[in-house]
Amino acid sequence: MSDVEDRLAQLEELGLSRRLRLISGPQGPTVLLDGNPVLLLCSNNYLGLADHPQVRAAAAEAAMRWGVGAGASRLVSGTMTIHRRLEEQLAAFERSPSCLLFGSGYLANIGVITALAGSGDVVFSDELNHASIIDGCRLSRAEIVVYRHRDVEHLEWSMAHHRSRRDAEAGRVIVTDAVFSMDGDLAPLMEIVELADACDARLVVDEAHATGTLGPEGRGALAHFGLEGEADVIVGTLGKALGSYGAYVCAERELTRYLINASRPFIFSTAPSPPAVAGALAALELLQHRPHRVERLQANARALRRALAQEGFAVAEDGTHIVPLIVGDARAAMRMCEEAISRGIFAQAIRPPTVPDGTSRLRLAAMASHTASDMRHAAGALAGAARALELDPADICEPAPLFEHAVREPDAEPEEAAIRAIDARAGAGGPFDYEREEAPLGTAGETALFDLERETSIAHAA
């Protein structure tokens, strides 16, 4: 047995082996998973824009006008007018002086952290930050201080007691997710902003899971807390709520100019593809002109949380759109995932090293394109899956403690009524009906659950 085979066997034995699952068709609320129709409950397509007709049309038009690829890095010949246009629109959206596109959120975090911190500097990072932040810290060669999750007192103590071994005046950077991707909780941004200002430290906030889901017009967690302009760097993504691919960094013009000259992932990567950029631009315009999608996402998140609580799961009603159901054991989480799939619900099991040992979970994510009945059906199926495996839903819970700042007070009215009110304010007869009517010719109508690829796959599966 080779060393690679030995490592794979060890992962299998620990219940940590992974495989790719095949999705047919676009990332809608219902997809085909390995040929079988399931309700999709683990996608980051939070606003349902990845398969929106106008986003598709914009990407297709861009491919015809600018081609499929950018052909080179931004500093060579890869910067096109479509890149500049999206950067200008994102800067305006984030109320920031300037913006710079990156190929992915992973590249953006690595590029920002390694440019801002180096040997002799200190980076302070939340222990549950995303892997891209962790890797950026490691690659920076700065001293890394990991503070306890969302613990501002520990962060303050760490900043007082950890300075560079070489220079007491070393540069200091605080970096945190805004919404933590696996727990779904919010960083205590108000306190962190105050601490960064008092300690003269740069603050980098990754809004990947907050952009399009929180704040006025979906502008993120900083806007949600009234802190626009208080972070030195905002990292955002195009590949979640905006339904495309890529990422961006918003900051002062001087800092983005510096990143152009010092950020290796920016310098040495091919520019984002024109279709992805145009799709993100169309999605951003939809978000700004139709912010009811954010309200609908939040209503669906409340519907999912309430339904799970009614089924006996230990979840709160006032959290974000990300709902972790912590099972604990990796193998048990995988068994519950497979049982849920057999019941028509795709909620992926998340295991180490993505989450700490003993906290394997099903990570649920609501989307604006779901319905309240979808959420109730999912909760019932997940409860059935747990009980079929002799797991008590009451023992499957969110991480504790919960964050102090509720996203929004739960509505007293039923979810269906709340969602109908949102649609009525937007002028829709049903979930985004009027947007479908504006779709270009040739796009699928509301009643088509699957596109041609899906219908073919169903026929083959039958």
Secondary structure, DSSP 8 states (H G I E B T S, - for coil): --HHHHHHHHHHHTT-------EES-S-SEEEETTEEEEE-S-S-TTS-TT-HHHHHHHHHHHHHH-S---SBIIIII--HHHHHHHHHHHHHTT-SEEEEES-HHHHHHHHHHHH--TT-EEEEETT--HHHHHHHHHHTSEEEEE-TT-HHHHHHHHHH---SS-TT--EEEEEESB-TTT--B--HHHHHHHHHHTT-EEEEE-TTTTTTSSGGG--HHHHTT-TT-SSEEEEESSSTT-SS-EEEEE-HHHHHHHHHH-HHHHTSB---HHHHHHHHHHHHHHHH-THHHHHHHHHHHHHHHHHHHTT-B--SSS-SEEEEEEESHHHHHHHHHHHHHTTEE--EE-TTSS-TT-EEEEEE--TT--HHHHHHHHHHHHHHHHHTT--GGG-B--SS--SS-SS---SS-HHHHHHHHHHHHT-SSTTHHHHHTS-TTS--TT-SS-HHHHHHHHHH-
